[in-house]
Amino acid sequence: MNDTPVAVAATPTPTTATTAPISNGTPTEAAAASAAAASAAATTTVATSGSSENSIFSILYTIGKKVAIVGSIYLVGYMGWSVAWLIAPVILSVARDQLGKTSAKKRDIAKASALACEKDVILARIDELPAWVYFPDVERCEWLNKILKQVWPNANHFTRTLVKETIEPNVALALSNYKMNGFRFDRIILGTIPPRIGGVKIYDKNVDRNEIIMDLDLFYASDCDINFYLGGMKGGIKDFQIHGWVRVVMKPLIRSMPLVGGLQIFFLNNPNIDFNLVGVIDFMDMPGLSDLLRRIIVEQIGAVMVLPNKLPISLSEEVSAVALKMPEPEGILRIHVVEAKDLMKKDISVLGKGKSDPYAIINVGAQEFKTQIIDNNVNPKWDYWCEAPVFIEMGQFVEIQLKDSDDSKKDENLGRASIDIASVIKKGVVDSWLTLEDAKHGLLHVRLQWYKLTAELNDLQQILLETQLLRVTSMSSAVLSVFIDSARHLKQARSSSKPDPYLVCSLNKQKQQTAMIMRDDSPVWEQGFTFLVSNPDNESLNIKIYDQKTGNDIGQYTYTLSTLLKQFNMELYMSLSLRILKPGEIDKESDALEQVAALTRSSSVKTPDVAVVAPPTFKDPQAPNKRQSTESPISEEELAVPMKISPAMSASTSSEKPISELAASVLTHRFPETSSTAGEHGLGRIQMSIRYSAQRQKLDVTLHKIVKIPLRDPSNIPDPYVKLYLLPGRTKESKRKTGVIKDNCNPVYDASFEYLISIAELRQTELEVTVCTQKGFLSGSSPIIGMLKIPLDDSEITTPAGLNTWFDLQPEMRHE
């Protein structure tokens, strides 16, 4: 019997109300009232009986629960087990319940928002209001939500096709890498709750007149019913939720109906996704395995609808597939994650909190990059470089997440930071220390530079020279856009049926793959890809078509980027577009121009047809900056001898070695072996090269040799070595040291050292050079032969050639 409605009918209020009119009403009314009273009395009796039975069962359940708890504790004590046998299951059970309650609450709030119960959303959680509440340029769009509700039942077929053909094979492939095979969707029902738009923003400024751009604040909290198989196990997904900003680009605008040629739909950044696993696979809904499945699903959604990936929809036959689906980068964003300071300590040591093993994850839309892990350091220096094509300037962010690597458990968060790409484009270069969010303390040093794209061939030599000076091998000089249209008359991979073809484009280590077309020897793909090119003069695009069933290739072609495509061994229709990188305009009102002054000077030099490389001039002026000498160790005749290189040699040399390395090699061999002076103080002279790269944020110091070290004791020849420190501070991290050369007054080191330092810090820093002897420690005398301090605010240090000169060693100075 259902007790709930009976209990409501048995309340005292209806009984009193029905007894009142019995004495005053008509006979018919009195009879009706009497019947109602009798029915109420009977109902009360039944309710009392049901309540009594429910009470007995409740008491028995409580007694059983108490006995089970007491019995468990008694059993643990009787058997002599550890208390952990009792505590561990309790903690795990409570933790799981709390996680379930938190997830259920979020899903309930999202459902309330999706059902347009905005009052309930506001009362439930004030910090999850719709976007139109916060942003004045975001408008409410209830009319759009009503349209979505009307058309939602018809969207199930489209979504099922998209999931089965695009997402399912990619999820299956990703899970197979973790030895989880046989993934497939069995049933896909979206449910009755449509997506809800929390607000819409229309862009009317800085927009091409041939397009319409709008952003939608999308909430989707579904009552979906999705079943899938993983191996022999059946599972399901319930309460699937997704929240993020969706951009809809309508272009091109045409003069015939429907006035819009096509749509491009995509998420600007990775959306927030949550879901609940049910069925046999419910065991995966725990930390670790659940995160794995969630991450794979997020990645596959990103591969379809998160920039640089778009979901194109053609609306008119007047618009070609190339115009709608060809990737069109606005430019390249070069990201340099330099270092971090004062990060949180997550690793526990014997004496308490120790250090962290930090690394950074950089996201630009669906593009993800990861730095190396720096062990046991809360002030890591990564010096990590990466590049990301940017397809949309407005609304995109560079998101950087710092984590502590831990092999035994889940990596912990150390904080996060984000940078608006539009601000980088406006300034040209952004070099900044960012305060970490979601962290108690910590700073992150990043440098970003914007490169626009140009079709001018003259800009190629300039960007190649810049990348050579940068001395980072992974940097690019151009962008290749590829549109694969179709293929015809493919050969049969199997005698019994047509092939299941898919195409793979590869350029260096980059690979892109089209979708697989079932049973077709003339497939139509209409897919576009983007590749970063290091040097178009010596790179090729490799194209191969495979049969998915057999894995055999059924056609291939190699396209050299420096030549035109002339012939094919099959009919392959595609479109290629090569664009050269060119630094964006620097905002003169910011500090960016000052930060890249050296780079600008070096980039403005035009590369001649015949390169002439002369040895660098080593200054030795009479000045109070500790670079003093009465005679130059290099004759004027030696300085006047140039080194000629033919155009062929120049081209081959520039592609193999950076110019700075060539200058250093010439520098090493052009120095004389001896010098006729021991310097102003008679302590010897040291030969050094100092150069700062503004773009790499690196200081290169090369110690070539020392001459004329004085003998304190003719029988005790020194064993010299050199120590370097950056001042002020003289920290352990800035210490650099050469090897020891035994019994030598004219040691030759040719040792190079690097410091990661911003140009702002460089101007306030000095380089301390100390020449020591190892034998000084044994004899009890001071080991220091001589030392000097070199201010690093010299403008010559930031030139491409750098500062190349001799320095007189000074007497020992006190540490400040």
C-alpha positions in Angstrom: 0.0 0.0 0.0 1.2 3.5 -0.8 1.5 5.3 2.5 2.2 8.8 1.2 -1.3 9.8 -0.2 -3.0 8.0 2.7 -1.0 10.1 5.3 -2.1 13.3 3.5 -5.8 12.2 3.6 -5.6 11.3 7.3 -4.6 14.7 8.6 -7.0 16.2 11.3 -8.0 19.3 9.2 -10.2 17.5 6.6 -11.9 15.5 9.4 -13.0 18.6 11.3 -14.2 20.3 8.2 -16.5 17.5 7.2 -18.1 17.1 10.6 -19.3 20.7 10.9 -22.1 20.7 8.3 -23.7 17.5 9.4 -26.2 19.0 11.8 -27.0 22.1 9.7 -27.2 20.9 6.1 -29.8 19.1 4.1 -30.3 15.3 4.4 -28.4 14.8 1.2 -25.5 16.9 2.3 -25.6 15.3 5.7 -25.4 11.8 4.1 -22.5 12.9 2.0 -20.8 14.4 5.0 -21.4 11.3 7.0 -19.9 9.1 4.2 -16.9 11.4 4.0 -16.4 11.2 7.7 -16.6 7.4 7.6 -14.1 7.3 4.7 -11.7 9.5 6.6 -12.0 7.3 9.7 -11.3 4.2 7.6 -8.4 6.0 6.0 -7.0 7.0 9.4 -7.2 3.4 10.6 -5.3 2.1 7.5 -2.7 4.9 7.8 -2.1 4.1 11.4 -1.7 0.4 10.5 0.8 1.3 7.7 2.6 3.7 9.9 2.9 1.0 12.6 4.3 -1.5 10.2 6.8 1.1 8.9 7.8 2.0 12.4 8.5 -1.7 13.2 10.6 -2.2 10.1 12.5 1.1 10.9 13.3 -0.1 14.4 14.4 -3.5 13.1 16.6 -1.8 10.5 18.2 0.5 13.2 18.9 -2.5 15.5 20.4 -4.5 12.7 22.6 -1.5 11.7 23.8 -1.0 15.3 24.6 -4.7 15.7 26.6 -4.7 12.4 28.6 -1.7 13.5 29.3 -3.1 17.0 30.0 -6.5 15.6 32.5 -5.1 13.1 34.4 -3.3 15.9 34.3 -6.4 18.1 35.5 -8.6 15.2 38.5 -6.3 14.6 39.4 -6.4 18.2 38.9 -10.1 18.6 41.0 -11.0 15.6 43.7 -8.6 16.5 43.6 -6.7 13.2 44.9 -3.2 12.6 42.5 -0.3 13.1 43.2 0.5 9.4 40.9 -2.4 8.4 38.1 -0.4 9.9 39.1 3.1 9.2 40.0 2.7 5.5 36.6 1.4 4.2 34.8 4.1 6.2 37.0 6.9 4.7 36.6 5.6 1.2 32.8 5.2 1.7 32.5 8.7 3.1 34.7 10.2 0.3 32.7 8.5 -2.4 29.4 9.7 -0.9 30.7 13.3 -0.7 31.9 13.1 -4.3 28.5 11.8 -5.4 26.6 14.5 -3.5 28.8 17.2 -5.0 28.4 15.9 -8.5 24.6 15.4 -8.0 24.3 19.0 -6.8 26.1 20.4 -9.8 24.0 18.3 -12.1 20.8 19.4 -10.4 21.8 23.1 -10.8 22.7 22.6 -14.4 19.4 20.8 -15.1 17.5 23.7 -13.4 19.4 26.1 -15.7 18.6 24.0 -18.7 14.9 23.9 -17.8 14.9 27.8 -17.6 14.3 27.8 -13.8 16.6 30.8 -13.4 15.1 31.6 -10.0 16.1 28.2 -8.7 19.6 28.6 -10.2 20.1 32.0 -8.4 18.8 30.7 -5.1 20.8 27.4 -5.3 24.2 29.0 -6.2 24.8 32.7 -6.7 28.2 32.2 -8.4 26.8 30.3 -11.4 24.6 33.0 -12.9 24.0 33.2 -16.6 26.5 35.2 -18.6 24.0 38.1 -19.3 24.0 39.0 -15.6 27.7 39.7 -15.6 28.5 41.1 -19.0 26.5 44.2 -20.3 27.3 43.3 -24.0 25.8 39.8 -23.6 22.1 39.7 -24.2 19.3 37.4 -23.1 17.9 35.2 -25.9 14.8 33.4 -24.7 13.5 33.3 -28.2 16.5 31.2 -29.2 15.9 28.8 -26.3 12.3 28.4 -27.5 13.5 27.5 -31.0 15.9 25.0 -29.7 13.2 23.4 -27.6 11.0 23.1 -30.7 13.7 21.5 -33.0 15.4 19.4 -30.4 13.6 16.1 -31.1 14.8 16.3 -34.7 18.5 16.8 -33.6 18.9 13.2 -32.3 19.5 11.7 -35.7 22.2 14.2 -36.6 24.0 13.8 -33.3 23.9 10.0 -33.5 25.5 10.1 -36.9 28.2 12.6 -35.7 29.0 10.5 -32.7 29.1 7.2 -34.5 31.2 8.3 -37.5 33.5 10.8 -35.8 33.8 10.4 -32.0 33.4 6.6 -31.6 36.3 5.5 -33.7 38.6 8.1 -32.1 37.6 7.1 -28.6 38.1 3.4 -29.4 41.6 4.1 -30.8 42.5 6.2 -27.7 41.2 3.5 -25.3 43.1 0.8 -27.2 46.4 2.5 -26.3 45.5 1.7 -22.6 44.7 -2.0 -23.5 40.9 -1.3 -23.4 39.6 -2.7 -26.7 36.2 -3.1 -28.2 34.6 0.3 -27.5 31.4 1.1 -29.4 28.2 3.0 -28.8 25.1 0.9 -28.6 22.3 3.4 -28.1 22.3 7.2 -28.3 19.3 9.1 -27.1 19.7 12.8 -26.3 16.7 13.0 -24.0 14.0 15.7 -23.7 16.1 18.6 -22.2 17.5 20.8 -25.0 20.7 22.9 -24.7 20.1 26.3 -23.1 21.8 29.5 -24.2 22.7 31.7 -21.2 23.4 34.7 -23.4 24.5 35.8 -26.8 27.1 38.4 -27.9 27.1 39.8 -31.4 30.3 41.4 -32.7 29.8 44.6 -34.7 33.3 46.0 -34.6 36.5 44.8 -36.2 34.5 42.3 -38.2 34.6 41.7 -42.0 31.5 42.9 -43.7 31.2 39.5 -45.4 30.7 37.6 -42.1 28.6 37.6 -38.9 30.2 36.5 -35.7 28.4 35.7 -32.5 29.3 33.9 -29.2 26.8 31.7 -27.3 27.0 30.9 -23.6 26.0 27.2 -23.9 24.7 25.0 -21.1 23.7 21.4 -21.8 22.6 19.3 -18.9 20.8 16.4 -20.5 18.7 13.5 -19.4 20.4 11.5 -22.1 20.4 7.7 -22.3 23.7 6.6 -23.9 24.8 3.0 -23.8 28.2 1.6 -24.9 30.2 -1.6 -24.8 33.8 -1.8 -23.7 35.1 -5.3 -24.4 32.4 -7.6 -23.0 31.1 -5.2 -20.5 28.1 -2.9 -21.0 28.0 0.6 -19.5 26.2 3.8 -19.9 26.4 7.6 -19.6 23.8 9.6 -17.7 23.5 13.2 -16.8 25.9 14.3 -19.5 26.8 18.0 -19.1 28.8 20.5 -21.1 29.3 24.2 -20.6 31.4 26.6 -22.6 31.4 29.5 -25.1 30.5 28.5 -28.6 31.3 30.7 -31.5 29.1 30.7 -34.6 30.6 32.3 -37.7 28.2 32.9 -40.6 30.2 33.4 -43.8 30.3 34.2 -46.6 27.3 36.4 -47.0 25.7 35.8 -50.4 23.0 37.6 -52.5 20.6 34.6 -52.8 18.7 32.8 -50.2 19.4 31.8 -47.5 21.8 34.9 -47.7 24.5 33.0 -45.7 26.7 30.6 -47.5 27.8 28.5 -44.5 28.3 28.1 -40.8 31.4 27.4 -38.7 30.6 26.2 -35.2 33.3 25.7 -32.6 34.3 26.2 -28.9 36.9 28.9 -28.3 38.5 26.9 -25.5 38.0 23.5 -24.0 34.5 23.3 -22.5 33.7 22.0 -19.0 32.4 18.4 -19.3 30.9 16.2 -16.6 28.9 13.0 -16.7 27.9 10.0 -14.6 28.8 6.4 -15.4 26.2 3.7 -14.9 26.1 -0.1 -15.4 28.9 -2.6 -15.1 31.4 0.1 -16.1 30.4 2.1 -12.9 33.6 0.8 -11.4 35.4 3.3 -13.6 33.7 6.2 -11.9 36.5 6.7 -9.4 39.6 8.9 -9.4 42.1 7.8 -12.0 40.0 5.6 -14.4 37.1 8.0 -14.5 39.6 10.9 -15.2 41.1 8.8 -18.1 37.7 8.3 -19.8 36.7 11.9 -19.2 40.0 13.2 -20.6 39.6 11.0 -23.7 36.1 12.2 -24.4 37.2 15.8 -23.9 40.0 15.3 -26.4 37.7 13.8 -29.0 35.2 16.7 -28.6 38.1 19.0 -28.9 39.2 17.2 -32.1 35.8 18.0 -33.6 34.7 21.3 -32.2 37.5 23.2 -30.3 39.8 25.5 -32.2 41.7 25.0 -34.4 39.0 22.4 -35.3 35.6 23.6 -36.5 32.3 22.0 -37.4 31.5 23.4 -40.9 28.0 23.3 -42.3 27.3 24.3 -45.9 24.1 26.2 -46.6 24.5 27.0 -50.3 25.9 25.3 -53.3 27.3 28.7 -54.4 30.0 28.4 -51.8 32.9 26.0 -52.5 34.1 23.6 -49.8 37.5 25.2 -49.9 36.1 28.6 -48.8 34.2 27.0 -45.9 36.6 24.3 -44.7 40.1 25.5 -45.6 42.0 26.4 -42.4 42.8 30.1 -42.3 45.2 31.0 -39.5 45.3 34.6 -38.5 48.9 34.2 -37.4 51.3 32.3 -35.2 51.7 32.8 -31.4 55.2 32.0 -30.2 55.1 31.1 -26.5 58.2 31.1 -24.2 57.6 29.7 -20.7 60.7 31.0 -19.0 60.5 30.3 -15.3 58.5 30.4 -12.1 59.2 31.6 -8.6 58.0 30.9 -5.1 55.7 27.9 -6.0 53.9 26.0 -3.4 55.6 23.0 -1.8 53.6 19.9 -2.4 56.0 17.0 -1.7 56.2 15.9 1.9 59.6 15.2 3.4 60.7 13.8 6.7 60.7 17.2 8.3 57.4 18.3 6.8 56.8 20.1 3.5 59.6 19.7 1.1 59.6 20.9 -2.5 57.7 20.3 -5.7 58.4 18.7 -9.1 56.8 21.3 -11.3 55.8 21.3 -14.9 53.5 23.4 -17.0 50.7 22.5 -19.4 50.0 25.2 -22.1 46.6 25.2 -23.9 45.6 27.3 -26.9 42.2 25.9 -27.7 42.6 22.2 -28.4 46.3 22.6 -28.9 48.3 21.4 -25.8 52.0 21.6 -25.0 53.9 20.3 -21.9 57.2 21.4 -20.5 59.8 19.2 -18.9 59.6 18.3 -15.2 62.0 20.1 -12.9 62.7 17.9 -9.9 62.7 19.3 -6.3 62.5 23.0 -7.2 60.0 25.7 -6.3 61.9 28.2 -8.6 62.1 26.2 -11.8 63.6 27.5 -15.0 62.0 25.6 -18.0 63.1 27.8 -21.0 60.4 26.0 -23.0 59.3 27.2 -26.5 56.3 26.3 -28.5 54.2 27.8 -31.3 50.4 27.7 -31.9 48.5 28.7 -35.0 45.7 31.2 -34.0 42.6 31.1 -36.1 40.5 33.5 -34.1 41.9 36.7 -32.6 38.9 37.7 -30.4 37.9 35.7 -27.3 40.8 33.2 -27.2 43.2 32.7 -24.3 46.5 31.1 -23.6 45.8 29.0 -20.5 48.8 27.7 -18.5 48.4 25.2 -15.7 51.2 24.4 -13.3 51.3 20.9 -11.7 53.4 18.9 -9.3 54.5 15.6 -10.9 53.8 12.6 -8.6 54.3 9.0 -9.8 52.4 7.5 -6.8 49.2 9.6 -7.0 47.4 12.2 -9.0 49.4 15.3 -10.0 48.5 18.3 -7.8 47.8 21.8 -9.0 50.3 24.5 -8.3 48.3 27.3 -9.8 47.1 28.6 -13.2 47.4 31.7 -15.4 45.7 32.9 -18.6 46.6 35.6 -21.2 44.2 37.2 -23.6 45.6 36.6 -27.1 44.0 39.8 -28.4 46.3 41.8 -26.0 49.4 40.0 -27.4 48.3 40.8 -30.9 47.8 44.5 -30.0 51.2 44.9 -28.3 53.2 42.6 -30.5 55.3 41.2 -27.6 54.2 40.5 -24.0 56.9 39.8 -21.5 55.4 39.6 -18.0 55.4 38.0 -14.6 51.9 36.6 -13.9 50.5 36.0 -10.4 49.2 32.5 -10.2 45.5 31.9 -9.6 44.1 29.1 -7.4 47.4 29.1 -5.5 48.5 30.6 -2.2 51.6 32.1 -3.8 53.7 31.9 -6.9 54.7 33.8 -10.0 55.1 32.7 -13.6 57.4 34.4 -16.2 56.2 34.1 -19.8 57.0 35.8 -23.0 54.7 35.8 -26.0 55.2 37.2 -29.5 52.8 37.5 -32.3 53.7 36.7 -36.0 51.3 37.7 -38.8 51.3 35.9 -42.1 52.5 37.3 -45.4 52.9 36.1 -49.0 56.0 38.2 -49.6 58.9 36.0 -50.5 61.3 38.7 -49.4 60.3 38.2 -45.7 61.5 34.6 -45.8 65.2 35.4 -45.4 64.5 37.7 -42.5 62.5 35.2 -40.5 65.1 32.5 -41.3 67.8 34.7 -39.9 65.7 35.4 -36.8 65.1 31.7 -36.1 68.8 31.0 -36.5 69.7 33.7 -34.0 67.1 32.3 -31.7 68.9 28.9 -31.7 65.8 26.9 -31.0 65.5 24.1 -33.6 61.7 23.6 -33.2 60.8 27.1 -34.3 59.1 27.7 -37.7 59.4 30.3 -40.4 56.2 29.6 -42.4 52.8 28.0 -42.3 51.4 25.5 -44.8 47.6 25.2 -45.2 46.5 22.0 -47.0 43.0 21.2 -48.2 42.3 17.6 -49.2 39.3 17.5 -51.5 39.0 14.0 -53.0 40.7 11.1 -54.8 39.7 9.1 -57.8 40.3 5.7 -59.3 42.2 4.2 -56.3 43.5 0.8 -56.8 41.9 -2.2 -55.1 43.5 -3.2 -51.9 41.3 -6.4 -51.8 40.0 -8.4 -54.6 36.6 -8.9 -53.2 35.6 -5.3 -52.4 36.5 -1.7 -52.8 38.9 -0.1 -50.3 38.1 1.8 -47.0 40.5 4.7 -47.8 41.8 7.4 -45.5 44.6 9.9 -46.2 47.6 10.8 -44.1 49.6 14.1 -44.6 53.0 14.3 -42.9 55.5 17.1 -42.7 58.6 16.4 -40.6 57.2 14.9 -37.4 53.7 16.4 -37.9 50.9 14.1 -39.1 47.3 14.8 -40.0 44.7 12.3 -41.0 41.4 12.5 -42.8 38.3 10.5 -41.9 37.9 6.9 -43.3 35.4 6.5 -46.1 33.7 3.0 -46.3 33.9 1.0 -49.6 34.8 3.8 -52.0 37.5 4.0 -54.6 36.8 7.7 -55.3 36.4 9.2 -51.8 35.5 12.8 -51.1 37.1 14.0 -47.8 36.9 17.9 -48.0 39.2 18.4 -45.0 41.8 21.0 -44.2 45.0 20.9 -42.2 47.7 23.3 -41.0 51.4 22.6 -40.7 54.3 24.6 -39.3 57.3 24.8 -41.6 60.9 25.3 -40.4 62.4 26.0 -43.8 60.4 25.8 -47.0 63.5 25.5 -49.1 64.3 22.0 -48.0 61.0 20.4 -46.7 58.4 18.3 -48.4 54.8 17.3 -47.8 54.3 13.5 -47.9 50.8 12.2 -48.9 49.8 8.6 -48.4 46.4 6.9 -48.8 45.8 3.7 -46.8 43.2 1.0 -46.8 41.8 0.8 -43.2 41.0 -2.9 -43.4 44.3 -4.2 -44.6 46.6 -1.3 -43.5 48.2 -1.3 -47.0 49.0 2.0 -48.8 47.2 2.4 -52.1 48.7 5.6 -53.3 51.4 8.2 -52.3 52.9 11.4 -53.4 55.7 13.7 -52.2 55.3 17.4 -52.8 58.4 19.6 -52.5 57.4 23.0 -51.1 60.0 24.9 -53.1 58.5 23.7 -56.4 55.1 23.6 -58.1 53.0 20.6 -58.1 53.1 19.2 -61.7 52.2 15.5 -61.9 50.4 12.9 -59.9 50.3 9.1 -60.2 46.6 9.4 -59.4 44.0 12.1 -59.6 44.3 13.9 -56.2 42.5 17.2 -55.8 43.9 19.5 -53.1 44.7 23.1 -52.4 48.0 24.3 -50.9 48.8 27.7 -49.4 52.2 28.8 -48.0 52.5 31.9 -45.8 55.7 33.4 -44.3 55.9 34.5 -40.7 56.5 38.2 -40.1 56.8 39.8 -36.6 53.7 41.8 -35.7 53.8 45.5 -35.2 55.2 46.4 -31.7 53.1 48.7 -29.6 55.4 51.8 -29.0 53.5 52.7 -25.8 54.5 49.4 -24.1 57.8 48.0 -23.0 57.8 45.5 -25.8 59.8 47.6 -28.2 62.5 48.1 -25.6 62.6 44.4 -24.8 63.3 43.4 -28.4 65.6 46.3 -29.4 68.4 43.9 -30.1 66.3 41.5 -32.1 64.9 44.4 -34.2 68.4 45.6 -35.0 69.6 42.1 -36.0 66.5 41.4 -38.1 66.8 44.7 -40.1 70.1 43.6 -41.6 69.5 42.4 -45.2 71.2 39.2 -46.3 73.4 39.8 -49.3 73.8 37.4 -52.2 77.5 36.9 -51.3 78.1 36.8 -47.6 81.3 38.2 -46.2 82.1 37.2 -42.6 84.9 39.1 -40.9 86.3 38.4 -37.5 84.8 40.5 -34.7 86.7 43.5 -33.5 87.9 43.3 -29.9 87.9 46.5 -28.1 90.5 47.5 -25.6 89.8 51.2 -24.8 91.3 53.3 -22.1 88.2 53.6 -19.9 87.4 53.1 -16.2 85.2 50.1 -16.9 87.9 47.5 -16.2 88.6 46.9 -19.9 92.0 48.6 -19.9 95.2 47.8 -21.7 98.2 49.6 -23.1 98.5 47.5 -26.2 96.1 45.4 -28.3 96.8 41.7 -28.5 95.6 41.6 -32.2 97.3 43.5 -34.9 95.5 45.8 -37.4 96.6 43.6 -40.3 94.9 40.6 -38.7 91.6 42.5 -38.1 91.6 43.6 -41.8 91.6 40.1 -43.2 88.0 39.1 -44.3 86.7 35.6 -44.8 84.8 35.2 -48.1 82.0 32.7 -48.5 80.4 31.8 -51.8 76.6 32.0 -52.2 76.4 28.2 -52.1 78.5 28.0 -49.0 76.5 30.8 -47.4 73.2 29.0 -48.0 74.4 25.7 -46.7 76.1 27.2 -43.7 73.1 29.3 -42.7 70.9 26.2 -42.7 73.3 24.2 -40.6 74.7 26.6 -38.0 73.4 29.8 -36.4 75.4 32.9 -37.2 76.3 33.4 -33.6 78.0 30.0 -33.6 79.9 30.8 -36.7 81.1 34.0 -35.2 82.1 32.2 -32.0 84.1 29.6 -34.0 85.9 32.4 -35.9 86.5 34.2 -32.7 88.1 31.3 -31.0 90.7 30.8 -33.7 91.5 34.4 -34.4 92.8 35.2 -30.9 96.6 35.2 -30.5 98.1 32.6 -28.3 100.2 35.0 -26.2 100.0 38.6 -25.0 102.9 40.9 -24.1 101.3 42.3 -21.0 99.9 41.0 -17.8 97.3 43.8 -17.4 97.2 46.9 -15.3 97.6 45.1 -12.0 100.0 42.4 -13.2 97.4 39.6 -12.4 96.9 38.5 -16.0 94.2 39.2 -18.6 91.1 37.2 -19.5 89.5 36.9 -22.9 85.7 36.7 -22.9 82.6 37.0 -25.2 79.3 38.1 -23.8 76.1 38.2 -25.8 72.4 38.6 -24.8 69.5 37.3 -26.9 66.4 39.4 -26.2 64.1 36.9 -27.9 65.5 33.8 -26.1 65.9 35.7 -22.8 69.4 34.2 -22.6 72.8 35.5 -21.6 75.7 33.6 -23.3 79.1 33.9 -21.6 82.2 32.3 -23.3 85.5 32.1 -21.4 88.2 31.7 -24.0 91.6 32.0 -22.2 93.7 33.6 -19.6 97.2 34.9 -20.2 100.2 36.0 -18.0 99.0 34.6 -14.6 101.8 35.6 -12.2 103.8 33.0 -10.3 103.6 33.4 -6.6 106.2 30.7 -6.2 108.4 29.5 -9.1 108.1 26.0 -7.8 104.3 26.1 -7.4 102.7 26.7 -10.8 98.9 27.4 -10.4 96.1 25.1 -11.4 93.6 27.8 -12.5 89.8 27.6 -12.9 87.1 30.3 -13.3 83.9 30.9 -11.3 81.0 33.0 -12.4 78.2 34.6 -10.4 75.4 37.0 -11.1 75.2 40.0 -8.8 73.5 41.1 -6.7 72.7 37.9 -4.8 75.6 35.5 -5.7 73.1 32.6 -5.4 73.9 29.0 -5.9 71.7 28.9 -9.0 73.8 31.6 -10.8 77.1 29.8 -10.1 79.0 28.5 -13.1 82.5 27.0 -13.0 85.1 25.8 -15.6 87.3 22.8 -15.3 90.7 22.9 -13.6 93.8 23.1 -15.9 96.9 21.8 -14.2 100.2 23.7 -14.0 99.4 26.4 -16.5 99.8 30.2 -16.5 98.1 30.6 -19.9 95.1 28.3 -19.7 92.7 27.9 -22.6 89.1 27.0 -21.7 86.7 27.9 -24.6 83.9 27.1 -22.2 80.4 28.6 -22.7 77.7 29.2 -20.1 74.1 30.3 -20.3 71.9 32.3 -18.0 68.1 32.6 -18.3 67.4 36.2 -17.5 64.9 38.9 -18.7 66.2 42.1 -20.2 64.8 44.1 -17.3 66.8 42.1 -14.8 69.9 42.2 -17.1 70.1 46.0 -16.8 70.4 45.7 -13.0 72.8 42.8 -12.9 76.6 42.5 -12.9 78.7 39.4 -13.9 81.3 38.5 -11.3 84.3 36.7 -12.7 86.8 35.1 -10.2 90.0 33.3 -11.3 91.2 30.8 -8.7 93.9 28.2 -8.3 93.2 24.8 -6.8 96.7 24.7 -5.1 95.9 27.8 -3.1 93.6 25.7 -0.9 96.4 23.2 -0.1 99.0 25.8 0.8 96.7 27.8 3.1 96.9 31.0 1.1 94.0 32.6 -0.7 92.9 30.7 -3.8 91.9 33.8 -5.7 94.3 35.0 -8.3 92.2 37.9 -9.6 88.6 38.9 -10.2 86.4 41.5 -11.9 82.8 42.7 -12.2 81.3 43.4 -15.5 78.1 45.6 -15.7 75.6 43.9 -18.1 73.8 47.1 -19.0 76.3 47.7 -21.9 74.3 48.1 -25.1 76.9 46.2 -27.0 76.0 43.0 -25.2 72.6 43.0 -26.8 73.9 43.3 -30.4 74.1 40.2 -32.6 77.9 40.1 -32.3 77.9 40.8 -28.6 80.7 42.1 -26.5 84.0 40.5 -27.4 87.1 41.8 -25.6 90.0 41.4 -23.1 89.6 42.2 -19.4 92.4 43.0 -16.9 92.1 41.0 -13.8 91.6 43.1 -10.6 92.8 42.3 -7.0 90.5 40.3 -4.8 87.4 42.3 -3.7 85.3 41.9 -0.7 81.9 40.3 -1.1 79.2 42.9 -0.5 
